[in-house]
Amino acid sequence: MNVFVYPGSFDPVTNGHLDIIKRVLPICDKLIVAVLNNSDKVSAFSVNERVMMLKQVLESEPKIEVDSFDKLLVDYMRLHEATTVVRGLRAVSDFENEFMFALLNKNQYPEMETIFMLTNQKYLYLSSRMVKELAMYGGNIDEYVPAIVKEALARRYSA
């Protein structure tokens, strides 16, 4: 079985993330969308909240499993017998950072491959951080996130 992992913080999941997920599905048997519990980042949503939002947004796709992890990606990949990691790229700066991680991961887990997917042009400037900032100040985020996420952000920032 060809198992891919798409790791990220997904705080929150955006339409850019969903575009990458949709485009990678035809080339894998199973895709694990893995929410990273990154203690270095201050998150708007807990890991459990992010997992639940992703599960709701992706519930109609049988090839997708949503999970979380707080260990090295290579250890997570081995545990799930996954061989391919998926990373989205928006800019050259993304590539430089992701390229270094891909080489480090390959050194740690030689069976692991990394697929870089270029973002759709309409999401080139989109990031979770920007979506959160827009939501915090009452900006329109309709075209950037699914309705479930928009509602969760409205609840989070209305308090």
N, CA, C and O atoms as a GROMACS GRO file, in nm:
protein
  636
    1MET      N    1   0.084  -0.119   0.000
    1MET     CA    2   0.000   0.000   0.000
    1MET      C    3   0.088   0.125   0.000
    1MET      O    4   0.188   0.132   0.073
    2ASN      N    5   0.052   0.220  -0.080
    2ASN     CA    6   0.126   0.344  -0.097
    2ASN      C    7   0.071   0.449  -0.001
    2ASN      O    8  -0.028   0.515  -0.032
    3VAL      N    9   0.135   0.465   0.116
    3VAL     CA   10   0.086   0.556   0.221
    3VAL      C   11   0.168   0.684   0.220
    3VAL      O   12   0.290   0.682   0.234
    4PHE      N   13   0.098   0.797   0.204
    4PHE     CA   14   0.158   0.930   0.209
    4PHE      C   15   0.118   0.997   0.339
    4PHE      O   16   0.012   0.968   0.395
    5VAL      N   17   0.203   1.087   0.387
    5VAL     CA   18   0.172   1.167   0.505
    5VAL      C   19   0.186   1.314   0.467
    5VAL      O   20   0.287   1.356   0.409
    6TYR      N   21   0.083   1.391   0.499
    6TYR     CA   22   0.087   1.537   0.481
    6TYR      C   23   0.088   1.598   0.621
    6TYR      O   24  -0.018   1.615   0.682
    7PRO      N   25   0.207   1.631   0.672
    7PRO     CA   26   0.216   1.686   0.806
    7PRO      C   27   0.205   1.839   0.806
    7PRO      O   28   0.237   1.905   0.708
    8GLY      N   29   0.159   1.892   0.917
    8GLY     CA   30   0.153   2.037   0.931
    8GLY      C   31   0.085   2.075   1.060
    8GLY      O   32   0.031   1.991   1.132
    9SER      N   33   0.089   2.204   1.089
    9SER     CA   34   0.020   2.251   1.210
    9SER      C   35  -0.129   2.270   1.183
    9SER      O   36  -0.211   2.251   1.273
   10PHE      N   37  -0.165   2.307   1.060
   10PHE     CA   38  -0.305   2.325   1.021
   10PHE      C   39  -0.381   2.408   1.124
   10PHE      O   40  -0.489   2.368   1.170
   11ASP      N   41  -0.325   2.523   1.160
   11ASP     CA   42  -0.383   2.608   1.265
   11ASP      C   43  -0.426   2.743   1.210
   11ASP      O   44  -0.358   2.844   1.231
   12PRO      N   45  -0.538   2.746   1.139
   12PRO     CA   46  -0.629   2.638   1.102
   12PRO      C   47  -0.599   2.587   0.961
   12PRO      O   48  -0.515   2.642   0.890
   13VAL      N   49  -0.672   2.482   0.923
   13VAL     CA   50  -0.664   2.432   0.786
   13VAL      C   51  -0.722   2.539   0.694
   13VAL      O   52  -0.824   2.600   0.724
   14THR      N   53  -0.655   2.560   0.580
   14THR     CA   54  -0.701   2.660   0.483
   14THR      C   55  -0.738   2.590   0.352
   14THR      O   56  -0.713   2.471   0.335
   15ASN      N   57  -0.796   2.666   0.263
   15ASN     CA   58  -0.828   2.611   0.130
   15ASN      C   59  -0.700   2.578   0.053
   15ASN      O   60  -0.703   2.493  -0.036
   16GLY      N   61  -0.590   2.642   0.085
   16GLY     CA   62  -0.462   2.607   0.026
   16GLY      C   63  -0.419   2.467   0.066
   16GLY      O   64  -0.375   2.388  -0.018
   17HIS      N   65  -0.432   2.435   0.196
   17HIS     CA   66  -0.404   2.298   0.242
   17HIS      C   67  -0.495   2.198   0.171
   17HIS      O   68  -0.450   2.094   0.125
   18LEU      N   69  -0.623   2.231   0.164
   18LEU     CA   70  -0.721   2.140   0.104
   18LEU      C   71  -0.693   2.118  -0.044
   18LEU      O   72  -0.717   2.009  -0.097
   19ASP      N   73  -0.642   2.220  -0.111
   19ASP     CA   74  -0.607   2.206  -0.252
   19ASP      C   75  -0.493   2.105  -0.269
   19ASP      O   76  -0.497   2.022  -0.360
   20ILE      N   77  -0.393   2.112  -0.184
   20ILE     CA   78  -0.282   2.016  -0.190
   20ILE      C   79  -0.336   1.875  -0.164
   20ILE      O   80  -0.299   1.782  -0.235
   21ILE      N   81  -0.421   1.860  -0.064
   21ILE     CA   82  -0.478   1.730  -0.031
   21ILE      C   83  -0.554   1.672  -0.151
   21ILE      O   84  -0.535   1.556  -0.187
   22LYS      N   85  -0.638   1.753  -0.212
   22LYS     CA   86  -0.718   1.708  -0.327
   22LYS      C   87  -0.628   1.664  -0.442
   22LYS      O   88  -0.656   1.565  -0.510
   23ARG      N   89  -0.521   1.737  -0.464
   23ARG     CA   90  -0.434   1.709  -0.578
   23ARG      C   91  -0.342   1.589  -0.555
   23ARG      O   92  -0.298   1.526  -0.651
   24VAL      N   93  -0.312   1.555  -0.429
   24VAL     CA   94  -0.224   1.442  -0.402
   24VAL      C   95  -0.300   1.310  -0.395
   24VAL      O   96  -0.242   1.204  -0.415
   25LEU      N   97  -0.429   1.315  -0.367
   25LEU     CA   98  -0.508   1.192  -0.352
   25LEU      C   99  -0.498   1.094  -0.470
   25LEU      O  100  -0.489   0.974  -0.446
   26PRO      N  101  -0.500   1.140  -0.595
   26PRO     CA  102  -0.493   1.044  -0.706
   26PRO      C  103  -0.363   0.964  -0.714
   26PRO      O  104  -0.359   0.861  -0.782
   27ILE      N  105  -0.258   1.007  -0.646
   27ILE     CA  106  -0.131   0.936  -0.659
   27ILE      C  107  -0.094   0.854  -0.535
   27ILE      O  108   0.019   0.806  -0.524
   28CYS      N  109  -0.187   0.839  -0.442
   28CYS     CA  110  -0.159   0.756  -0.324
   28CYS      C  111  -0.278   0.664  -0.297
   28CYS      O  112  -0.389   0.688  -0.342
   29ASP      N  113  -0.250   0.558  -0.221
   29ASP     CA  114  -0.357   0.468  -0.179
   29ASP      C  115  -0.424   0.518  -0.052
   29ASP      O  116  -0.544   0.500  -0.031
   30LYS      N  117  -0.344   0.583   0.033
   30LYS     CA  118  -0.393   0.635   0.160
   30LYS      C  119  -0.314   0.761   0.192
   30LYS      O  120  -0.193   0.766   0.171
   31LEU      N  121  -0.383   0.862   0.243
   31LEU     CA  122  -0.318   0.986   0.284
   31LEU      C  123  -0.350   1.010   0.432
   31LEU      O  124  -0.466   1.016   0.472
   32ILE      N  125  -0.245   1.023   0.510
   32ILE     CA  126  -0.262   1.059   0.651
   32ILE      C  127  -0.233   1.208   0.663
   32ILE      O  128  -0.121   1.252   0.636
   33VAL      N  129  -0.332   1.284   0.704
   33VAL     CA  130  -0.314   1.426   0.732
   33VAL      C  131  -0.278   1.431   0.881
   33VAL      O  132  -0.362   1.406   0.967
   34ALA      N  133  -0.153   1.464   0.909
   34ALA     CA  134  -0.099   1.453   1.044
   34ALA      C  135  -0.076   1.591   1.104
   34ALA      O  136   0.008   1.668   1.056
   35VAL      N  137  -0.150   1.621   1.209
   35VAL     CA  138  -0.140   1.750   1.277
   35VAL      C  139  -0.026   1.745   1.378
   35VAL      O  140  -0.025   1.663   1.470
   36LEU      N  141   0.070   1.833   1.358
   36LEU     CA  142   0.186   1.840   1.446
   36LEU      C  143   0.153   1.917   1.573
   36LEU      O  144   0.098   2.027   1.568
   37ASN      N  145   0.186   1.856   1.684
   37ASN     CA  146   0.175   1.925   1.812
   37ASN      C  147   0.309   1.993   1.837
   37ASN      O  148   0.400   1.934   1.895
   38ASN      N  149   0.320   2.118   1.792
   38ASN     CA  150   0.445   2.192   1.801
   38ASN      C  151   0.441   2.283   1.923
   38ASN      O  152   0.373   2.385   1.923
   39SER      N  153   0.513   2.245   2.026
   39SER     CA  154   0.512   2.321   2.151
   39SER      C  155   0.582   2.456   2.138
   39SER      O  156   0.569   2.541   2.227
   40ASP      N  157   0.656   2.478   2.029
   40ASP     CA  158   0.724   2.606   2.008
   40ASP      C  159   0.630   2.713   1.954
   40ASP      O  160   0.661   2.832   1.960
   41LYS      N  161   0.515   2.672   1.903
   41LYS     CA  162   0.420   2.767   1.844
   41LYS      C  163   0.303   2.791   1.939
   41LYS      O  164   0.256   2.699   2.007
   42VAL      N  165   0.256   2.914   1.943
   42VAL     CA  166   0.133   2.945   2.015
   42VAL      C  167   0.020   2.927   1.915
   42VAL      O  168   0.013   2.999   1.815
   43SER      N  169  -0.068   2.833   1.941
   43SER     CA  170  -0.173   2.798   1.847
   43SER      C  171  -0.306   2.859   1.886
   43SER      O  172  -0.336   2.877   2.005
   44ALA      N  173  -0.386   2.891   1.786
   44ALA     CA  174  -0.521   2.940   1.811
   44ALA      C  175  -0.612   2.826   1.856
   44ALA      O  176  -0.704   2.845   1.935
   45PHE      N  177  -0.583   2.706   1.804
   45PHE     CA  178  -0.665   2.589   1.834
   45PHE      C  179  -0.578   2.478   1.890
   45PHE      O  180  -0.462   2.463   1.852
   46SER      N  181  -0.636   2.399   1.981
   46SER     CA  182  -0.564   2.284   2.035
   46SER      C  183  -0.546   2.180   1.924
   46SER      O  184  -0.612   2.186   1.821
   47VAL      N  185  -0.458   2.086   1.947
   47VAL     CA  186  -0.438   1.978   1.851
   47VAL      C  187  -0.570   1.904   1.828
   47VAL      O  188  -0.605   1.873   1.714
   48ASN      N  189  -0.642   1.876   1.935
   48ASN     CA  190  -0.770   1.804   1.922
   48ASN      C  191  -0.871   1.883   1.840
   48ASN      O  192  -0.944   1.825   1.760
   49GLU      N  193  -0.876   2.015   1.860
   49GLU     CA  194  -0.967   2.098   1.781
   49GLU      C  195  -0.928   2.096   1.633
   49GLU      O  196  -1.015   2.088   1.546
   50ARG      N  197  -0.799   2.103   1.604
   50ARG     CA  198  -0.754   2.100   1.465
   50ARG      C  199  -0.784   1.966   1.400
   50ARG      O  200  -0.825   1.961   1.284
   51VAL      N  201  -0.763   1.858   1.474
   51VAL     CA  202  -0.795   1.724   1.422
   51VAL      C  203  -0.944   1.714   1.393
   51VAL      O  204  -0.983   1.663   1.288
   52MET      N  205  -1.026   1.761   1.485
   52MET     CA  206  -1.172   1.753   1.465
   52MET      C  207  -1.217   1.835   1.344
   52MET      O  208  -1.302   1.790   1.267
   53MET      N  209  -1.161   1.955   1.328
   53MET     CA  210  -1.198   2.036   1.211
   53MET      C  211  -1.159   1.965   1.082
   53MET      O  212  -1.238   1.959   0.987
   54LEU      N  213  -1.039   1.910   1.078
   54LEU     CA  214  -0.994   1.838   0.959
   54LEU      C  215  -1.083   1.718   0.931
   54LEU      O  216  -1.119   1.692   0.816
   55LYS      N  217  -1.118   1.644   1.035
   55LYS     CA  218  -1.206   1.528   1.017
   55LYS      C  219  -1.340   1.570   0.958
   55LYS      O  220  -1.394   1.503   0.870
   56GLN      N  221  -1.394   1.679   1.007
   56GLN     CA  222  -1.522   1.728   0.954
   56GLN      C  223  -1.510   1.771   0.808
   56GLN      O  224  -1.595   1.738   0.726
   57VAL      N  225  -1.404   1.843   0.777
   57VAL     CA  226  -1.386   1.894   0.642
   57VAL      C  227  -1.358   1.781   0.543
   57VAL      O  228  -1.400   1.788   0.427
   58LEU      N  229  -1.288   1.676   0.588
   58LEU     CA  230  -1.244   1.569   0.499
   58LEU      C  231  -1.324   1.440   0.513
   58LEU      O  232  -1.286   1.337   0.458
   59GLU      N  233  -1.437   1.444   0.586
   59GLU     CA  234  -1.511   1.322   0.617
   59GLU      C  235  -1.560   1.244   0.496
   59GLU      O  236  -1.582   1.123   0.507
   60SER      N  237  -1.578   1.308   0.384
   60SER     CA  238  -1.633   1.238   0.267
   60SER      C  239  -1.526   1.163   0.187
   60SER      O  240  -1.558   1.098   0.088
   61GLU      N  241  -1.401   1.173   0.227
   61GLU     CA  242  -1.294   1.109   0.150
   61GLU      C  243  -1.243   0.984   0.222
   61GLU      O  244  -1.174   0.995   0.323
   62PRO      N  245  -1.274   0.865   0.170
   62PRO     CA  246  -1.236   0.741   0.239
   62PRO      C  247  -1.086   0.712   0.240
   62PRO      O  248  -1.041   0.633   0.323
   63LYS      N  249  -1.009   0.773   0.152
   63LYS     CA  250  -0.865   0.747   0.147
   63LYS      C  251  -0.786   0.829   0.249
   63LYS      O  252  -0.664   0.814   0.260
   64ILE      N  253  -0.856   0.915   0.324
   64ILE     CA  254  -0.787   1.004   0.418
   64ILE      C  255  -0.810   0.961   0.561
   64ILE      O  256  -0.921   0.926   0.602
   65GLU      N  257  -0.701   0.964   0.637
   65GLU     CA  258  -0.705   0.946   0.782
   65GLU      C  259  -0.647   1.073   0.842
   65GLU      O  260  -0.546   1.124   0.795
   66VAL      N  261  -0.710   1.124   0.946
   66VAL     CA  262  -0.658   1.243   1.016
   66VAL      C  263  -0.605   1.197   1.151
   66VAL      O  264  -0.671   1.122   1.223
   67ASP      N  265  -0.486   1.241   1.184
   67ASP     CA  266  -0.419   1.198   1.305
   67ASP      C  267  -0.336   1.315   1.359
   67ASP      O  268  -0.332   1.422   1.297
   68SER      N  269  -0.272   1.294   1.472
   68SER     CA  270  -0.179   1.395   1.526
   68SER      C  271  -0.052   1.324   1.571
   68SER      O  272  -0.050   1.203   1.593
   69PHE      N  273   0.053   1.403   1.584
   69PHE     CA  274   0.179   1.345   1.632
   69PHE      C  275   0.263   1.452   1.701
   69PHE      O  276   0.246   1.572   1.678
   70ASP      N  277   0.353   1.404   1.787
   70ASP     CA  278   0.442   1.496   1.860
   70ASP      C  279   0.582   1.437   1.871
   70ASP      O  280   0.651   1.452   1.972
   71LYS      N  281   0.622   1.370   1.764
   71LYS     CA  282   0.754   1.308   1.759
   71LYS      C  283   0.820   1.347   1.629
   71LYS      O  284   0.765   1.426   1.552
   72LEU      N  285   0.936   1.293   1.604
   72LEU     CA  286   1.001   1.316   1.476
   72LEU      C  287   0.915   1.262   1.363
   72LEU      O  288   0.854   1.156   1.376
   73LEU      N  289   0.911   1.334   1.254
   73LEU     CA  290   0.832   1.290   1.139
   73LEU      C  291   0.878   1.154   1.090
   73LEU      O  292   0.795   1.070   1.054
   74VAL      N  293   1.008   1.130   1.087
   74VAL     CA  294   1.056   1.000   1.038
   74VAL      C  295   1.008   0.886   1.127
   74VAL      O  296   0.978   0.778   1.076
   75ASP      N  297   1.000   0.908   1.257
   75ASP     CA  298   0.948   0.805   1.347
   75ASP      C  299   0.799   0.781   1.323
   75ASP      O  300   0.752   0.667   1.325
   76TYR      N  301   0.727   0.889   1.299
   76TYR     CA  302   0.584   0.877   1.269
   76TYR      C  303   0.565   0.801   1.137
   76TYR      O  304   0.477   0.716   1.127
   77MET      N  305   0.646   0.832   1.038
   77MET     CA  306   0.638   0.766   0.907
   77MET      C  307   0.664   0.616   0.922
   77MET      O  308   0.590   0.534   0.868
   78ARG      N  309   0.767   0.580   0.994
   78ARG     CA  310   0.798   0.438   1.017
   78ARG      C  311   0.682   0.367   1.087
   78ARG      O  312   0.642   0.258   1.047
   79LEU      N  313   0.630   0.430   1.190
   79LEU     CA  314   0.520   0.371   1.268
   79LEU      C  315   0.400   0.338   1.179
   79LEU      O  316   0.334   0.237   1.200
   80HIS      N  317   0.374   0.423   1.080
   80HIS     CA  318   0.258   0.405   0.992
   80HIS      C  319   0.294   0.341   0.858
   80HIS      O  320   0.212   0.334   0.766
   81GLU      N  321   0.419   0.294   0.848
   81GLU     CA  322   0.467   0.230   0.726
   81GLU      C  323   0.443   0.318   0.603
   81GLU      O  324   0.406   0.271   0.495
   82ALA      N  325   0.465   0.446   0.623
   82ALA     CA  326   0.450   0.544   0.516
   82ALA      C  327   0.586   0.570   0.453
   82ALA      O  328   0.689   0.568   0.521
   83THR      N  329   0.587   0.593   0.324
   83THR     CA  330   0.714   0.614   0.255
   83THR      C  331   0.726   0.751   0.191
   83THR      O  332   0.835   0.790   0.148
   84THR      N  333   0.616   0.825   0.184
   84THR     CA  334   0.619   0.953   0.113
   84THR      C  335   0.557   1.063   0.197
   84THR      O  336   0.446   1.049   0.249
   85VAL      N  337   0.630   1.172   0.209
   85VAL     CA  338   0.578   1.290   0.277
   85VAL      C  339   0.544   1.394   0.171
   85VAL      O  340   0.614   1.407   0.071
   86VAL      N  341   0.436   1.466   0.193
   86VAL     CA  342   0.388   1.568   0.099
   86VAL      C  343   0.409   1.705   0.163
   86VAL      O  344   0.372   1.727   0.278
   87ARG      N  345   0.469   1.796   0.088
   87ARG     CA  346   0.488   1.932   0.136
   87ARG      C  347   0.444   2.030   0.028
   87ARG      O  348   0.477   2.013  -0.089
   88GLY      N  349   0.369   2.130   0.068
   88GLY     CA  350   0.326   2.235  -0.023
   88GLY      C  351   0.427   2.348  -0.024
   88GLY      O  352   0.485   2.382   0.079
   89LEU      N  353   0.449   2.404  -0.142
   89LEU     CA  354   0.544   2.514  -0.156
   89LEU      C  355   0.474   2.637  -0.214
   89LEU      O  356   0.403   2.628  -0.314
   90ARG      N  357   0.494   2.751  -0.148
   90ARG     CA  358   0.439   2.877  -0.199
   90ARG      C  359   0.546   2.964  -0.262
   90ARG      O  360   0.519   3.034  -0.360
   91ALA      N  361   0.667   2.961  -0.208
   91ALA     CA  362   0.772   3.052  -0.252
   91ALA      C  363   0.908   2.985  -0.243
   91ALA      O  364   0.920   2.875  -0.188
   92VAL      N  365   1.008   3.050  -0.297
   92VAL     CA  366   1.144   2.998  -0.293
   92VAL      C  367   1.188   2.977  -0.149
   92VAL      O  368   1.256   2.879  -0.118
   93SER      N  369   1.149   3.066  -0.060
   93SER     CA  370   1.187   3.052   0.081
   93SER      C  371   1.130   2.923   0.140
   93SER      O  372   1.196   2.860   0.223
   94ASP      N  373   1.009   2.884   0.101
   94ASP     CA  374   0.952   2.757   0.146
   94ASP      C  375   1.041   2.642   0.098
   94ASP      O  376   1.070   2.550   0.174
   95PHE      N  377   1.083   2.648  -0.028
   95PHE     CA  378   1.163   2.540  -0.084
   95PHE      C  379   1.294   2.523  -0.009
   95PHE      O  380   1.333   2.411   0.023
   96GLU      N  381   1.363   2.632   0.020
   96GLU     CA  382   1.492   2.623   0.089
   96GLU      C  383   1.478   2.551   0.222
   96GLU      O  384   1.557   2.462   0.254
   97ASN      N  385   1.378   2.589   0.298
   97ASN     CA  386   1.355   2.528   0.428
   97ASN      C  387   1.313   2.381   0.413
   97ASN      O  388   1.369   2.294   0.480
   98GLU      N  389   1.217   2.355   0.327
   98GLU     CA  390   1.166   2.218   0.308
   98GLU      C  391   1.273   2.126   0.249
   98GLU      O  392   1.279   2.008   0.285
   99PHE      N  393   1.356   2.178   0.160
   99PHE     CA  394   1.463   2.100   0.100
   99PHE      C  395   1.559   2.048   0.206
   99PHE      O  396   1.599   1.932   0.203
  100MET      N  397   1.596   2.134   0.300
  100MET     CA  398   1.687   2.094   0.408
  100MET      C  399   1.624   1.986   0.496
  100MET      O  400   1.690   1.889   0.532
  101PHE      N  401   1.495   2.003   0.529
  101PHE     CA  402   1.427   1.901   0.609
  101PHE      C  403   1.416   1.769   0.532
  101PHE      O  404   1.431   1.662   0.591
  102ALA      N  405   1.390   1.777   0.403
  102ALA     CA  406   1.379   1.656   0.322
  102ALA      C  407   1.511   1.578   0.322
  102ALA      O  408   1.512   1.456   0.333
  103LEU      N  409   1.622   1.650   0.310
  103LEU     CA  410   1.752   1.584   0.312
  103LEU      C  411   1.782   1.523   0.449
  103LEU      O  412   1.832   1.411   0.458
  104LEU      N  413   1.752   1.596   0.553
  104LEU     CA  414   1.772   1.545   0.689
  104LEU      C  415   1.686   1.421   0.712
  104LEU      O  416   1.735   1.320   0.765
  105ASN      N  417   1.559   1.427   0.673
  105ASN     CA  418   1.469   1.313   0.690
  105ASN      C  419   1.516   1.192   0.610
  105ASN      O  420   1.512   1.080   0.659
  106LYS      N  421   1.560   1.215   0.488
  106LYS     CA  422   1.609   1.107   0.401
  106LYS      C  423   1.731   1.040   0.464
  106LYS      O  424   1.748   0.919   0.455
  107ASN      N  425   1.814   1.119   0.528
  107ASN     CA  426   1.931   1.064   0.597
  107ASN      C  427   1.888   0.975   0.714
  107ASN      O  428   1.950   0.872   0.740
  108GLN      N  429   1.783   1.016   0.784
  108GLN     CA  430   1.734   0.941   0.900
  108GLN      C  431   1.650   0.818   0.861
  108GLN      O  432   1.647   0.719   0.933
  109TYR      N  433   1.583   0.828   0.746
  109TYR     CA  434   1.491   0.721   0.702
  109TYR      C  435   1.506   0.711   0.549
  109TYR      O  436   1.429   0.771   0.475
  110PRO      N  437   1.605   0.634   0.503
  110PRO     CA  438   1.638   0.630   0.360
  110PRO      C  439   1.522   0.588   0.268
  110PRO      O  440   1.520   0.625   0.151
  111GLU      N  441   1.426   0.514   0.320
  111GLU     CA  442   1.311   0.471   0.238
  111GLU      C  443   1.212   0.584   0.213
  111GLU      O  444   1.122   0.571   0.130
  112MET      N  445   1.227   0.694   0.284
  112MET     CA  446   1.132   0.805   0.276
  112MET      C  447   1.161   0.896   0.157
  112MET      O  448   1.276   0.932   0.132
  113GLU      N  449   1.056   0.931   0.086
  113GLU     CA  450   1.065   1.027  -0.024
  113GLU      C  451   0.981   1.149   0.013
  113GLU      O  452   0.886   1.140   0.090
  114THR      N  453   1.017   1.262  -0.043
  114THR     CA  454   0.940   1.385  -0.022
  114THR      C  455   0.890   1.433  -0.157
  114THR      O  456   0.966   1.444  -0.254
  115ILE      N  457   0.760   1.462  -0.163
  115ILE     CA  458   0.699   1.521  -0.282
  115ILE      C  459   0.667   1.666  -0.250
  115ILE      O  460   0.598   1.696  -0.152
  116PHE      N  461   0.717   1.756  -0.334
  116PHE     CA  462   0.686   1.898  -0.320
  116PHE      C  463   0.577   1.932  -0.421
  116PHE      O  464   0.591   1.904  -0.540
  117MET      N  465   0.470   1.991  -0.373
  117MET     CA  466   0.362   2.034  -0.462
  117MET      C  467   0.354   2.186  -0.458
  117MET      O  468   0.345   2.247  -0.352
  118LEU      N  469   0.357   2.245  -0.576
  118LEU     CA  470   0.343   2.389  -0.585
  118LEU      C  471   0.199   2.427  -0.556
  118LEU      O  472   0.105   2.361  -0.601
  119THR      N  473   0.183   2.533  -0.481
  119THR     CA  474   0.049   2.577  -0.447
  119THR      C  475  -0.022   2.631  -0.571
  119THR      O  476   0.040   2.677  -0.666
  120ASN      N  477  -0.152   2.623  -0.566
  120ASN     CA  478  -0.235   2.684  -0.669
  120ASN      C  479  -0.210   2.836  -0.662
  120ASN      O  480  -0.197   2.891  -0.553
  121GLN      N  481  -0.204   2.901  -0.777
  121GLN     CA  482  -0.175   3.046  -0.779
  121GLN      C  483  -0.268   3.127  -0.690
  121GLN      O  484  -0.225   3.226  -0.630
  122LYS      N  485  -0.395   3.087  -0.681
  122LYS     CA  486  -0.487   3.169  -0.602
  122LYS      C  487  -0.461   3.159  -0.452
  122LYS      O  488  -0.517   3.237  -0.375
  123TYR      N  489  -0.376   3.064  -0.410
  123TYR     CA  490  -0.343   3.052  -0.268
  123TYR      C  491  -0.196   3.086  -0.240
  123TYR      O  492  -0.145   3.057  -0.131
  124LEU      N  493  -0.130   3.146  -0.336
  124LEU     CA  494   0.013   3.173  -0.326
  124LEU      C  495   0.049   3.254  -0.203
  124LEU      O  496   0.154   3.230  -0.142
  125TYR      N  497  -0.032   3.347  -0.165
  125TYR     CA  498  -0.004   3.436  -0.052
  125TYR      C  499  -0.070   3.391   0.078
  125TYR      O  500  -0.052   3.455   0.182
  126LEU      N  501  -0.146   3.282   0.072
  126LEU     CA  502  -0.229   3.240   0.185
  126LEU      C  503  -0.150   3.163   0.289
  126LEU      O  504  -0.072   3.074   0.255
  127SER      N  505  -0.171   3.197   0.415
  127SER     CA  506  -0.113   3.120   0.526
  127SER      C  507  -0.214   3.118   0.640
  127SER      O  508  -0.301   3.205   0.650
  128SER      N  509  -0.201   3.018   0.725
  128SER     CA  510  -0.287   3.010   0.842
  128SER      C  511  -0.273   3.134   0.930
  128SER      O  512  -0.371   3.184   0.984
  129ARG      N  513  -0.150   3.181   0.942
  129ARG     CA  514  -0.125   3.300   1.025
  129ARG      C  515  -0.202   3.421   0.972
  129ARG      O  516  -0.261   3.496   1.049
  130MET      N  517  -0.201   3.439   0.840
  130MET     CA  518  -0.273   3.552   0.781
  130MET      C  519  -0.424   3.537   0.800
  130MET      O  520  -0.493   3.635   0.826
  131VAL      N  521  -0.475   3.416   0.786
  131VAL     CA  522  -0.617   3.390   0.806
  131VAL      C  523  -0.656   3.423   0.949
  131VAL      O  524  -0.759   3.488   0.972
  132LYS      N  525  -0.576   3.380   1.045
  132LYS     CA  526  -0.605   3.410   1.186
  132LYS      C  527  -0.607   3.560   1.211
  132LYS      O  528  -0.694   3.611   1.282
  133GLU      N  529  -0.511   3.630   1.153
  133GLU     CA  530  -0.504   3.775   1.173
  133GLU      C  531  -0.626   3.844   1.112
  133GLU      O  532  -0.686   3.932   1.174
  134LEU      N  533  -0.663   3.804   0.992
  134LEU     CA  534  -0.784   3.860   0.930
  134LEU      C  535  -0.906   3.835   1.018
  134LEU      O  536  -0.986   3.925   1.043
  135ALA      N  537  -0.920   3.712   1.064
  135ALA     CA  538  -1.035   3.675   1.147
  135ALA      C  539  -1.036   3.754   1.278
  135ALA      O  540  -1.141   3.797   1.325
  136MET      N  541  -0.920   3.771   1.336
  136MET     CA  542  -0.909   3.842   1.463
  136MET      C  543  -0.961   3.985   1.452
  136MET      O  544  -1.019   4.038   1.547
  137TYR      N  545  -0.939   4.048   1.336
  137TYR     CA  546  -0.981   4.186   1.318
  137TYR      C  547  -1.106   4.201   1.232
  137TYR      O  548  -1.135   4.309   1.181
  138GLY      N  549  -1.180   4.092   1.217
  138GLY     CA  550  -1.310   4.100   1.150
  138GLY      C  551  -1.305   4.104   0.999
  138GLY      O  552  -1.402   4.143   0.935
  139GLY      N  553  -1.192   4.063   0.941
  139GLY     CA  554  -1.181   4.061   0.794
  139GLY      C  555  -1.260   3.946   0.734
  139GLY      O  556  -1.298   3.852   0.803
  140ASN      N  557  -1.283   3.955   0.606
  140ASN     CA  558  -1.358   3.852   0.533
  140ASN      C  559  -1.264   3.738   0.496
  140ASN      O  560  -1.166   3.758   0.424
  141ILE      N  561  -1.293   3.618   0.546
  141ILE     CA  562  -1.209   3.501   0.518
  141ILE      C  563  -1.283   3.394   0.439
  141ILE      O  564  -1.237   3.280   0.431
  142ASP      N  565  -1.397   3.429   0.382
  142ASP     CA  566  -1.482   3.332   0.312
  142ASP      C  567  -1.407   3.250   0.206
  142ASP      O  568  -1.428   3.129   0.196
  143GLU      N  569  -1.321   3.313   0.130
  143GLU     CA  570  -1.256   3.241   0.020
  143GLU      C  571  -1.130   3.167   0.064
  143GLU      O  572  -1.065   3.102  -0.018
  144TYR      N  573  -1.094   3.177   0.190
  144TYR     CA  574  -0.969   3.119   0.237
  144TYR      C  575  -0.983   2.992   0.320
  144TYR      O  576  -0.889   2.914   0.330
  145VAL      N  577  -1.100   2.971   0.380
  145VAL     CA  578  -1.120   2.856   0.468
  145VAL      C  579  -1.260   2.797   0.449
  145VAL      O  580  -1.351   2.866   0.404
  146PRO      N  581  -1.276   2.669   0.484
  146PRO     CA  582  -1.410   2.610   0.481
  146PRO      C  583  -1.501   2.676   0.586
  146PRO      O  584  -1.452   2.737   0.682
  147ALA      N  585  -1.630   2.664   0.568
  147ALA     CA  586  -1.728   2.726   0.659
  147ALA      C  587  -1.707   2.682   0.804
  147ALA      O  588  -1.719   2.764   0.895
  148ILE      N  589  -1.676   2.556   0.826
  148ILE     CA  590  -1.653   2.504   0.963
  148ILE      C  591  -1.540   2.581   1.031
  148ILE      O  592  -1.549   2.616   1.149
  149VAL      N  593  -1.436   2.607   0.958
  149VAL     CA  594  -1.320   2.679   1.012
  149VAL      C  595  -1.356   2.825   1.035
  149VAL      O  596  -1.316   2.884   1.136
  150LYS      N  597  -1.429   2.884   0.943
  150LYS     CA  598  -1.471   3.024   0.959
  150LYS      C  599  -1.552   3.040   1.088
  150LYS      O  600  -1.532   3.135   1.164
  151GLU      N  601  -1.644   2.947   1.111
  151GLU     CA  602  -1.726   2.952   1.233
  151GLU      C  603  -1.640   2.937   1.359
  151GLU      O  604  -1.661   3.007   1.458
  152ALA      N  605  -1.544   2.844   1.355
  152ALA     CA  606  -1.458   2.823   1.470
  152ALA      C  607  -1.372   2.946   1.499
  152ALA      O  608  -1.351   2.983   1.614
  153LEU      N  609  -1.323   3.009   1.394
  153LEU     CA  610  -1.246   3.132   1.411
  153LEU      C  611  -1.332   3.245   1.466
  153LEU      O  612  -1.287   3.323   1.551
  154ALA      N  613  -1.455   3.255   1.419
  154ALA     CA  614  -1.545   3.358   1.470
  154ALA      C  615  -1.570   3.338   1.620
  154ALA      O  616  -1.569   3.434   1.697
  155ARG      N  617  -1.590   3.214   1.660
  155ARG     CA  618  -1.609   3.185   1.804
  155ARG      C  619  -1.482   3.218   1.883
  155ARG      O  620  -1.489   3.274   1.992
  156ARG      N  621  -1.368   3.182   1.828
  156ARG     CA  622  -1.241   3.202   1.898
  156ARG      C  623  -1.212   3.349   1.921
  156ARG      O  624  -1.165   3.388   2.028
  157TYR      N  625  -1.240   3.430   1.821
  157TYR     CA  626  -1.201   3.571   1.830
  157TYR      C  627  -1.315   3.664   1.870
  157TYR      O  628  -1.296   3.786   1.873
  158SER      N  629  -1.431   3.609   1.900
  158SER     CA  630  -1.542   3.697   1.944
  158SER      C  631  -1.538   3.716   2.095
  158SER      O  632  -1.604   3.804   2.148
  159ALA      N  633  -1.460   3.634   2.162
  159ALA     CA  634  -1.453   3.643   2.310
  159ALA      C  635  -1.364   3.756   2.355
  159ALA      O  636  -1.348   3.777   2.476
   0.00000   0.00000   0.00000
